[in-house]
Amino acid sequence: MFRNKKDKKGFTFIELMAVIVILSILAMTVMPKFFGRIDEAKITAAKVQIKNFEQTLRLFYLDNGFYPSTEQGLQALVEKPSVGRIPSKWREGGYLEKNVLPPDPWGNQYMYLSPGRAGEDYEIISHGRDGKEGGEGFDADISSSRV
């Protein structure tokens, strides 16, 4: 009726520790690649948002004959400006879907300049992952003049 120790099934502490070590090594190998993809996806998302802003700025321009000033900013796409040159044919309900000005993928506001730094009519800038001007790699600025 009594079973001997050889009949018991289960894992020893050493076997469990070996599995945990192997899983940890796999996680350390895979996770950096995974997180790198997240940063790449955020850069792509910022570029897409900038392109969308450019399209809505063109609509604003077609309706009003000028782009919003730096002072009016991208907020002019959501609510009718009350400072600077006031658009006479501003579209009721705004130019952006849901009438909301989205932040960049890192949660920061986009910077808008009119005219742009390189002489364009305007420039839209995300300061990247670090939220600061300049930077390299994932921290580099993303600008409509380079998208």
C-alpha positions as YAML, in Angstrom:
chain: A
units: angstrom
residues:
- id: 1
  name: MET
  ca: [0.00, 0.00, 0.00]
- id: 2
  name: PHE
  ca: [2.86, 2.38, 0.62]
- id: 3
  name: ARG
  ca: [4.63, 3.80, -2.41]
- id: 4
  name: ASN
  ca: [8.32, 4.36, -2.46]
- id: 5
  name: LYS
  ca: [9.97, 7.66, -3.34]
- id: 6
  name: LYS
  ca: [10.57, 6.60, -6.95]
- id: 7
  name: ASP
  ca: [6.83, 6.53, -7.62]
- id: 8
  name: LYS
  ca: [6.32, 10.20, -6.68]
- id: 9
  name: LYS
  ca: [5.93, 12.52, -9.64]
- id: 10
  name: GLY
  ca: [6.78, 16.20, -9.66]
- id: 11
  name: PHE
  ca: [9.63, 18.63, -10.09]
- id: 12
  name: THR
  ca: [12.52, 19.18, -7.78]
- id: 13
  name: PHE
  ca: [13.60, 22.61, -6.67]
- id: 14
  name: ILE
  ca: [16.68, 22.38, -8.92]
- id: 15
  name: GLU
  ca: [14.54, 21.57, -11.97]
- id: 16
  name: LEU
  ca: [12.24, 24.51, -11.26]
- id: 17
  name: MET
  ca: [15.20, 26.86, -10.85]
- id: 18
  name: ALA
  ca: [16.68, 25.65, -14.15]
- id: 19
  name: VAL
  ca: [13.41, 26.40, -15.95]
- id: 20
  name: ILE
  ca: [13.22, 29.86, -14.37]
- id: 21
  name: VAL
  ca: [16.81, 30.64, -15.42]
- id: 22
  name: ILE
  ca: [16.13, 29.49, -19.00]
- id: 23
  name: LEU
  ca: [12.94, 31.61, -19.20]
- id: 24
  name: SER
  ca: [14.80, 34.62, -17.79]
- id: 25
  name: ILE
  ca: [17.52, 34.30, -20.41]
- id: 26
  name: LEU
  ca: [14.90, 34.07, -23.17]
- id: 27
  name: ALA
  ca: [13.09, 37.13, -21.80]
- id: 28
  name: MET
  ca: [16.33, 39.15, -21.70]
- id: 29
  name: THR
  ca: [16.95, 38.25, -25.34]
- id: 30
  name: VAL
  ca: [13.46, 38.93, -26.66]
- id: 31
  name: MET
  ca: [12.33, 41.96, -24.62]
- id: 32
  name: PRO
  ca: [14.83, 44.51, -26.01]
- id: 33
  name: LYS
  ca: [13.80, 43.60, -29.54]
- id: 34
  name: PHE
  ca: [10.15, 43.92, -28.58]
- id: 35
  name: PHE
  ca: [10.62, 47.32, -26.94]
- id: 36
  name: GLY
  ca: [12.66, 48.52, -29.93]
- id: 37
  name: ARG
  ca: [9.66, 47.74, -32.09]
- id: 38
  name: ILE
  ca: [7.43, 49.80, -29.82]
- id: 39
  name: ASP
  ca: [9.67, 52.85, -30.29]
- id: 40
  name: GLU
  ca: [9.73, 52.28, -34.06]
- id: 41
  name: ALA
  ca: [5.93, 52.07, -34.07]
- id: 42
  name: LYS
  ca: [5.67, 55.34, -32.14]
- id: 43
  name: ILE
  ca: [7.92, 57.10, -34.65]
- id: 44
  name: THR
  ca: [5.74, 55.80, -37.49]
- id: 45
  name: ALA
  ca: [2.61, 56.93, -35.63]
- id: 46
  name: ALA
  ca: [4.07, 60.43, -35.18]
- id: 47
  name: LYS
  ca: [4.83, 60.64, -38.91]
- id: 48
  name: VAL
  ca: [1.27, 59.56, -39.75]
- id: 49
  name: GLN
  ca: [-0.21, 62.12, -37.33]
- id: 50
  name: ILE
  ca: [1.96, 64.84, -38.87]
- id: 51
  name: LYS
  ca: [0.71, 63.87, -42.36]
- id: 52
  name: ASN
  ca: [-2.88, 64.06, -41.07]
- id: 53
  name: PHE
  ca: [-2.20, 67.52, -39.64]
- id: 54
  name: GLU
  ca: [-0.80, 68.57, -43.02]
- id: 55
  name: GLN
  ca: [-3.98, 67.43, -44.78]
- id: 56
  name: THR
  ca: [-6.20, 69.32, -42.35]
- id: 57
  name: LEU
  ca: [-3.97, 72.41, -42.62]
- id: 58
  name: ARG
  ca: [-4.48, 72.29, -46.39]
- id: 59
  name: LEU
  ca: [-8.24, 72.22, -45.83]
- id: 60
  name: PHE
  ca: [-7.92, 75.19, -43.47]
- id: 61
  name: TYR
  ca: [-5.88, 76.99, -46.15]
- id: 62
  name: LEU
  ca: [-8.42, 76.20, -48.90]
- id: 63
  name: ASP
  ca: [-11.25, 77.57, -46.74]
- id: 64
  name: ASN
  ca: [-9.44, 80.68, -45.49]
- id: 65
  name: GLY
  ca: [-6.56, 81.49, -47.84]
- id: 66
  name: PHE
  ca: [-3.84, 81.33, -45.16]
- id: 67
  name: TYR
  ca: [-2.33, 78.93, -42.63]
- id: 68
  name: PRO
  ca: [-2.75, 79.49, -38.89]
- id: 69
  name: SER
  ca: [-0.03, 81.60, -37.31]
- id: 70
  name: THR
  ca: [2.43, 80.18, -34.80]
- id: 71
  name: GLU
  ca: [0.45, 81.95, -32.08]
- id: 72
  name: GLN
  ca: [-2.80, 80.27, -33.20]
- id: 73
  name: GLY
  ca: [-1.04, 76.92, -33.56]
- id: 74
  name: LEU
  ca: [-2.68, 73.61, -34.36]
- id: 75
  name: GLN
  ca: [-5.45, 74.58, -31.95]
- id: 76
  name: ALA
  ca: [-6.86, 76.57, -34.92]
- id: 77
  name: LEU
  ca: [-7.87, 73.20, -36.39]
- id: 78
  name: VAL
  ca: [-10.06, 72.49, -33.35]
- id: 79
  name: GLU
  ca: [-11.49, 75.90, -32.41]
- id: 80
  name: LYS
  ca: [-11.85, 79.12, -34.33]
- id: 81
  name: PRO
  ca: [-8.93, 81.42, -33.56]
- id: 82
  name: SER
  ca: [-9.69, 84.56, -31.58]
- id: 83
  name: VAL
  ca: [-6.23, 86.15, -31.94]
- id: 84
  name: GLY
  ca: [-4.21, 87.21, -34.95]
- id: 85
  name: ARG
  ca: [-5.76, 86.90, -38.39]
- id: 86
  name: ILE
  ca: [-9.30, 85.59, -37.84]
- id: 87
  name: PRO
  ca: [-10.45, 83.10, -40.50]
- id: 88
  name: SER
  ca: [-13.70, 84.21, -42.13]
- id: 89
  name: LYS
  ca: [-14.66, 80.76, -43.45]
- id: 90
  name: TRP
  ca: [-13.55, 78.58, -40.56]
- id: 91
  name: ARG
  ca: [-15.32, 75.20, -40.80]
- id: 92
  name: GLU
  ca: [-17.98, 74.79, -38.12]
- id: 93
  name: GLY
  ca: [-17.02, 71.79, -35.97]
- id: 94
  name: GLY
  ca: [-13.31, 72.14, -36.74]
- id: 95
  name: TYR
  ca: [-11.00, 70.30, -39.06]
- id: 96
  name: LEU
  ca: [-9.97, 67.33, -36.92]
- id: 97
  name: GLU
  ca: [-12.01, 64.21, -36.28]
- id: 98
  name: LYS
  ca: [-13.66, 64.25, -32.84]
- id: 99
  name: ASN
  ca: [-12.60, 67.91, -32.61]
- id: 100
  name: VAL
  ca: [-9.63, 66.92, -30.43]
- id: 101
  name: LEU
  ca: [-5.98, 67.86, -30.87]
- id: 102
  name: PRO
  ca: [-4.08, 64.62, -30.18]
- id: 103
  name: PRO
  ca: [-0.68, 64.60, -28.46]
- id: 104
  name: ASP
  ca: [2.28, 62.87, -30.06]
- id: 105
  name: PRO
  ca: [2.73, 59.14, -29.29]
- id: 106
  name: TRP
  ca: [4.86, 60.01, -26.22]
- id: 107
  name: GLY
  ca: [2.12, 62.21, -24.74]
- id: 108
  name: ASN
  ca: [3.65, 65.60, -25.64]
- id: 109
  name: GLN
  ca: [2.06, 68.38, -27.66]
- id: 110
  name: TYR
  ca: [3.21, 68.91, -31.22]
- id: 111
  name: MET
  ca: [5.03, 72.16, -31.90]
- id: 112
  name: TYR
  ca: [3.71, 74.28, -34.77]
- id: 113
  name: LEU
  ca: [5.63, 77.06, -36.51]
- id: 114
  name: SER
  ca: [4.37, 79.30, -39.29]
- id: 115
  name: PRO
  ca: [6.44, 79.98, -41.26]
- id: 116
  name: GLY
  ca: [8.62, 76.89, -40.77]
- id: 117
  name: ARG
  ca: [12.33, 77.01, -39.97]
- id: 118
  name: ALA
  ca: [13.40, 76.02, -43.49]
- id: 119
  name: GLY
  ca: [11.15, 78.57, -45.20]
- id: 120
  name: GLU
  ca: [8.08, 76.34, -45.61]
- id: 121
  name: ASP
  ca: [4.61, 77.77, -45.00]
- id: 122
  name: TYR
  ca: [4.52, 75.85, -41.72]
- id: 123
  name: GLU
  ca: [6.35, 73.16, -39.77]
- id: 124
  name: ILE
  ca: [4.96, 70.56, -37.36]
- id: 125
  name: ILE
  ca: [7.43, 69.02, -34.91]
- id: 126
  name: SER
  ca: [7.42, 66.19, -32.38]
- id: 127
  name: HIS
  ca: [10.44, 66.20, -30.11]
- id: 128
  name: GLY
  ca: [10.50, 62.39, -30.05]
- id: 129
  name: ARG
  ca: [10.80, 60.06, -27.10]
- id: 130
  name: ASP
  ca: [12.73, 62.43, -24.82]
- id: 131
  name: GLY
  ca: [10.39, 65.40, -25.45]
- id: 132
  name: LYS
  ca: [13.40, 67.71, -25.93]
- id: 133
  name: GLU
  ca: [14.61, 69.53, -29.01]
- id: 134
  name: GLY
  ca: [17.30, 67.67, -30.94]
- id: 135
  name: GLY
  ca: [18.44, 64.20, -30.03]
- id: 136
  name: GLU
  ca: [19.42, 61.08, -31.93]
- id: 137
  name: GLY
  ca: [17.81, 57.74, -32.60]
- id: 138
  name: PHE
  ca: [14.44, 57.38, -30.86]
- id: 139
  name: ASP
  ca: [14.98, 60.77, -29.18]
- id: 140
  name: ALA
  ca: [15.38, 62.60, -32.53]
- id: 141
  name: ASP
  ca: [12.88, 65.25, -33.56]
- id: 142
  name: ILE
  ca: [10.30, 64.31, -36.17]
- id: 143
  name: SER
  ca: [9.39, 67.23, -38.44]
- id: 144
  name: SER
  ca: [6.95, 67.77, -41.29]
- id: 145
  name: SER
  ca: [9.87, 69.15, -43.29]
- id: 146
  name: ARG
  ca: [11.52, 65.70, -43.13]
- id: 147
  name: VAL
  ca: [8.50, 63.34, -43.24]
...
